[in-house]
Amino acid sequence: MRGTAENQIKFISKKLVRSFFIDRKLDYLFSLLAADVYYLGAGKNMQAEGKKKVEFFITKAYGNLLPCSVIHEKYTTKRIGWEHWLCEVVCDLQVTEESREAEQECLHEALLFRRRKDAKIGQNPWELVFIHNSISTKWFSPEEMLAIQQANRTRRNTHLYNGLTDREKKLVRMIRSGIQIRDIAAEFGLTT
């Protein structure tokens, strides 16, 4: 898959929404799930953790999903740390089943993607680690897209520490705070 990470995330998110709501197929979603994925819906008991549990929950909860058309789509992405991207999806869903009265609802979904460390050639380089969705009867404005706003407020160079052990994180913090090398060496039991 070519292109910038941001374009890849938008493309994957759009394909995911369309395969789920228009085609009513779960295969693409399930192929993206990480082993440690966490799903959170809008309902009190709408949560699951781990790939097998999320697959079971989604199959049971959305197995008889009505066919929909997707309109007024908006995909907003934000890099979170070094290997993570957040995509917020807002779109209107129109039920297209002829026997039902035309209903329109708004889907608001936050998807957190992580770059796969073990991606093989031809395999999607991203996996889903968090899904949060809710459906309401009104359109969400960009100001209401809370996950990205919160990420912008609280982001403090989180990418510096991704993939580091606790000992390595401590070392980076000490170096960034300006502690002298001999003091750092003494802290770690090393001689200079």
N, C-alpha and C positions, 0 to 999 in steps of 0.2 A: 504494500500500500504506500503510495507516494504522497508527497505534499507535506505541508507543515503539520505539526501535531494538532494545532487548533483546527485546521481544516479536516483532519482525520476524525477528530472527536465529533465535530458537527455532522460529518457524513455518516458516521456510525450511529449517532443518536437519531438522526432522521430516518435511517434505514430501520433502526430498532422500533421506533414509533410506528412507522408504516407497516412493518411486518406484523406487529402485534395487533394494531387496531384495524387496519384495512384488510390484510391477508388472514388475520386471526391465526397466525402460526407462532409457535413458541420456540422453534428450533434455533433461530438466530439469537434470541435472547439467551437461551440456555448455553449456546456456544461461547458467549461472552462472560459468563459468570465465573468469578474467581472462587477458589476453594473456600475462602474466608469471607464471602460476600454477606452483606447484611441488607435485608429488605425491611422497609418501614412504610406502611400505608397510612391512610388517614384515620382508619377505625381503631378502636380500643385494642382489639386482638389481632391487628394486621401487622405482624412482625415475624421474621424468621431469620435464622442465622446459619450460615453454611450452605454450600451449593445444593446438597441433596434436599435439605429442608426447604430452601427457597424454591427449588423446582417443584417439590410436592405442593407447597402452599399456593404457588401461582397456578399450577395445573388445576388444583381444586377450586380456587377462588375465581379464576378467569376462564375455566374450561369451556363455558357456554357463552362467551362474549359475543354480543351482537355486532354485526358488521357495521362499520363506521366509515365516514369520510373524514379526512383531517383537513381543517381549514385554518387560516390565520396563524400559521406556525411561526414561532420565534425561538431561536436557539442561541443562548448566550453562554459563552465559555470563559473560563478563568483558570489560569495555571495555579495550582495549589502545591507548593513544594517543588521538588525536582522532578519527580516521576509521576505526578498526579495531575489530572485535569478534572474540573467540575463543569458539567453542562446542565444548564437549567432549560427546561422545555416548557413552553406555554403554547397551547393550541386549543382550538375549538374542535370538538368531536360532534359530528352529526350522525345520528343513527340512520342507517340507510335501509333497514328492513321495511318492506312495503306494508306489512300488516300492522306496523306500529305508527303511532303519530310521530311526526318529526320532532325529535328532542335534540336540544343542543346543550352541551356541557363543556366546561373548560378543564382541560388537563393541565396540571402543574406538577412537573416532575424534576427532581434533582438527581443526576447521575454522576457518580464519582468513578473515574477511570484511573487505572494504574498501568504503567507500561510493563508488559510481561518481560521477565528476565530470561525466560527459557523459550521465547518465541522462535518457531522454526520457519524456514523459508516458505512463503505462501500462507502462513498463519497470521491471523489478526494480531498486531503487536500490542493491542490494548485489551484489558480485562476489566469487567465491572466489579467494583468492591463495595459499592453502596448504591441503593436505589430507594428513593423516597418519592411517593406519588400521592396525589390527592386530586379529586375531581369535584368541581363546584359548578354552580349555575351562572357564574359571572366571570368575565375576562379579568385577568390579572395585569395590572400595569407594571412596567419595568421597575418602578419604585417598590413594588411588593415582592420582588424576587429576592427574598431574604438571604438565601444561602450565599450568594455572591457578595451581597453587601456586607454580610458578617465576615466573610473571608477577607474582604478589602480592609475592614477595620482591624482585624486581629492578626493579620499576616506580619510576622517579624522574622524574616529570613529563615523560615522553617526548612528550606531546602538545604541549608548548611549542614544539618544534622541527619538527614535521611541516609540510612544504611550504615551509620556509625554505631559502634558499641558504646556502652556507657562510659568506659574508660577513654575512648577516643573523643566523645562529646565533652568530657571534662577537660581534656587537653585543649580542644578548640576554644572552649570558653576562657580558659586561663590565658591562652595566647592572645585572644581578642581583647581581653581586659588589660593587657600590657604587662603582665607579670614577667619578671626576668627569667631567662632560660635556666639559670642555676637554681632558682626557687622552684621552678616547674620540675626540674630533674630531682630535686630533693623530695618534692611531693610524691613523685612516682618511684622513689627509692633508687634513683640512678645517680651516678657520679659524673661530674663534668671535668 
